[in-house]
């Protein structure tokens, strides 16, 4: 039996292992997937260090949204330990002034009202417009947010707001890199992914049709199929 690839999966804001459920269930024949805990620090640097402390010596790394921000930090700290990279529905850009204000507004909402209200307010920019009434999907998203909880959410928002600009790091990524997003991703649009794929030396772009920001949940079979091909891409050393 062929050796399976250690696969570290990084969920996003208000997400937990359920985000990657289909990928964990279907890629186990070629990978050893582990979903990282993204709730224990309010800065990316310490969070990356804690995850690296428990990670295999080398591994494949997939980050979704906030998990992509953390993936960039892991690469800054330990570039030689990542032998392939997947960036899903994320961006290398820091937040604009308008985005920072939106984070502040959501933090204020989380502190003073029903915590479920944060997720319901975010839903229109998280999922494809045609899935706002998909109650199985919506219930999954709300349940993840409840499990993450208010205090972890506040830590995550702080980490997001204080993240560095990762655009200058893109050209330094030399492992096979999948850049994937939903065509209708309203939070991190296709253009940001085109920029990443163009700048990363071994980057390739895949756009999932009829899909919003939450690609691993909205189009799980398509995402898993693309990730299977990514995991099977030969790793060839530069030089």
N, C-alpha and C positions, 0 to 999 in steps of 0.2 A: 504494500500500500504506500502511495506517495506521501511524503511528509506534508503535513498541513501548515499553512502560513499563519503565524500569530497575527491577529487582526484586532487592533485597538479602535473602538468606535466611540466617538465623542458626540453626545447629543447636544441640543441647543438650549436656549433659554426656555425655562418651564417644561423641559422635556426630560424623560428618563429612559430606561432601557426599552420601554414599549415602543419608542420611536423606531428602533432597529429590530423589532420583533421578527419581521419577515426575513430580513437579512441573516439574523442569527439562526433562524430555523432552516433556511435553505442553502446556506453557504458552508455549513459545518463539514461537508465532505472534503472541502479543499482549504478550509481556514479554521483557526481556533479563535472565535470571536469573544472579546471581553468588552463590556460597555463600562466606560469610566464614570465615576461619580463626579458631577460637575457642580456640586453644591457646597463645597467645604471651604472656599476661600473667596475673598472679594477682590483679588488681584490675579491676573493671569500667570505671573511669574511663579508665585508659590504653588498655585494649582498645578502648573506644568511640572514643577519639581516633585510634587507628591505623586503624581501619576507616573512619572519616569522612574521613581524609586521602586515601584511595584511592577513595572513593565518588563517584558523579555529584553534580552540584549539587543535584538533587532526585531522589527515588526512592520507590518503594513498599518497605515494610519488613515482613518476616515473621519472627517469632521463636518458636522452639519451646523450651519449658521454660526451661533456662538462657538460651537465646536470647531469651526474653521478658524476663528480667531485664536483659539487655544492651540490648534494644530500649527499655526505660524509660530507661536511661542515655543512649542516643543521643538520645532525645527531650528529655532535660534539657539536653544540650549543644547540640543543633541542631534545635529543634522546627520551624523553617520549612523544613527540607530534606526532611522526611518528608511526602509528599502523601497517603499512605494507609498504614494499619497493620493487621497481622494478628497476633494473640496466640494461640498454639496451646498448649494443655496447659501452662499456666503460672499464676503467681499474683503479685499485687502485694505479698503479705505477706512480712515477714522471717521467718526461721526461728524456731520455738519452741525452748525449751531442749531438748526431747526430740529435735527434728529436728537441732539442732546436735550433740547427742551421737551421733546416728546418723552424721552426717558424720565425726565424729572416729573412730568405730569403723571406718568404711569406709576412712578414710585409714590407720589402723593396719593394717588387713587388707592394703591395697595395698603397704605398706612391708615387711611381714614374710612374705608368702606369694605363691603363684602369682597373677599379676595377673588371670588369667581368673576367679579365684574371686570377684572383685568383681562382675563382670557376672552370673555365675550366681546370686549372692546377691540381686542386684537384680531378676532376671527376674520373680518373682511380683508385683512392684508396677509393672513396666514394661509388661506386656502383658496382654491379656484372658485370664482363666483358661482359656478354651478353646483358647488358642494356645500354651500352655507347651510342647506337644509338636510344634508346627509348626517342623520343623527348618530349613526355608528361612529363616523369620523369625528364629529363634534364631541361626542361623549368621551372618546379616547383622548382628545386634546384636553378637555376639561379635567378628566381624571388624572392625567399626567401632572397638570398644574397643581391640583390639590395634593398629590403625593410630594411634589417638590416643596410646596408650602411658601408662606409669606416671607419668612426670614431668609430662606435660601434664595428666593427670588430677588430680594433686596441686595444680597451679596452678588448675585449674578449681574444685576443691573450695574452695580458699581464697577465690576470687572469689565463689563462691556464699555462703559463710558470712559474708562481710563486706559483702554487698550492703545497700543502704538500704531502708527501708520506702517503697514506691512508691504506697501507697494515696492519699496526698494529691495525687499527680500526675494521677490519672485524670481529674478534672474539667477539667484543662488540655489534654487531648487533643481537638483540634477537627477532625481529618481523619476520613474514613470508616474505621471500625475494625471488623474482623471479630474476634470472640472465639469460638474453636472448641475443643472438647474431646471426648474419648471418653466415652460414658456411664459406662463402668466404669473411668475413670481413678482409680486408687488413690493416686496421688502428688499430683495437683492436682485435687481433686474438682470436680464440676459447680458446687457452691455458690460456689466462688471465681470461676468464670467468670460466673455470674449477677451477682455483685457487680460485676465489672469492666464488664460490658455495661450494667448499670444506671447506673453512675457516669460512664461516658464519654459525652459529649453525642451523638455520632453512632455509638454502639456497637451492634452487632447480634450476637446469640448463635446459634451453630449447635452442636448436640450430635450427634455421630456415634454411631449405635446399634451395639451389639455391638463395642465398641472400648475398649481400655485407654489407657495413657498415650502410647504411641508411634503416635499417629494417622497421621502421614504414611507410616509403614511398614505399619501394620496395615490401614488402609483408604485406600490411595493414590488410588484412583479417586474416591472420595467427597470426599477432601480437595482433590484437584485441581479437581474440578467446582465446589466451593464457592469456592475461590480464584479461579477464572476469573470467576465472578460478581462477586467482590470487586474484581478488577482492572478490571472493566468498569463499576463504579459511578462515575458522574460526580462529579468533585471540585468542590464549590461553596464558594466562599469565604464565611466567616462575615461577618456585618455587615448 
